[in-house]
Amino acid sequence: MATPLMPFDDPTIPPRYIVEGYRQAYARIHEREPICRYIGNHWYNVNGETVHRTTLMEEIMRLRSIAPRGRFVGADKSVVQRLISRLRGH
């Protein structure tokens, strides 16, 4: 499921979208899943640290801005096609 675009100043964004947006952005850069959960009152626990919503939104934007563009060209390929491509060394 695609996460809607998250404008920075929209306080009505549900926490689940913020968590999912962070998870996707973090995984693209670090190639592993983060531990992120909403703990209430605009606060999140991210990889063992307590982070405010504003800070987390800024981090999502930062991660998205540094994500390599070319790396996702084949993102729609099936799992089998990606495996074959990897085995061929492409």
N, C-alpha and C positions, 0 to 999 in steps of 0.2 A: 504494500500500500504506500503510495507516495505521500509524503508529508507536504502540506501546503506551504507556500512561501511564507516566511515569518517576518513581517515588518517589525523592526526593532521596537517601535513605540506603541504597539498594540497590546494593552494589558489584558485583553480578552482571550489571548491564545491559551488553550487548555494545556496544563502541564504535560500531558502525554505527548503532545506535538513537540514541545520543547525537548523532552527526553529523547524522542525519536530523531529529531533534527540533530541533536548533539551526537547521538549514537552513530548516525550515518556519516556525519562530517568527520568524527574522530576515527571511525573505521577506515575511511578513505585515505587518511593521512598515515595512520599508525598500523594499518592492516591487522587490527585486533579489536575486539569489542570492549568498550569501556563499561564500567559499573556506574550506572547513573539512575537515581530514583528521586522522586519528589518527596520531600519530608514535611511540607506544609508551609503556609504563610509566605510564599514566594521563595522558599529555600529548597535547595537540592543537595543531595550527597553525590559527589562526583569523584570516583576513584578514591574514596576515603576522606575527602575534604568537603566541608560545608561551604556551598557557594550560593550567592544570591542570584535571583533570576536575571537581573541586569548584567551581571558578570558572565553568566552562562550564555546569554544571548550574544554578547560581544565575542565570546570565544567561538561560538558557532559561526559567526560572520568571519572571524579571522581564519578559522580552519577552512571554510569554503573558499576564501580568497587565495589561499596558498595551495589548494589542491591542484595537482598537475592535470592539465586539460586533456592531453593526449592519452592518458592512461585509461580513460573510460570510453574510448572509441568503440571497443568491442564489447561493451557491457551488456548488450542484448543477446549475445551469442549463448547458445545452450551450453550446459555443463560439459557435455561430450565434445562439442566443438572446441571449447577452451582447453580441455585436456589434450586433445589431439594437437592443437596449436602449440601448447607447452612442450609436449613430447618431441615435436619437430624442431623446437628451438626458436620459434618465432615470437 
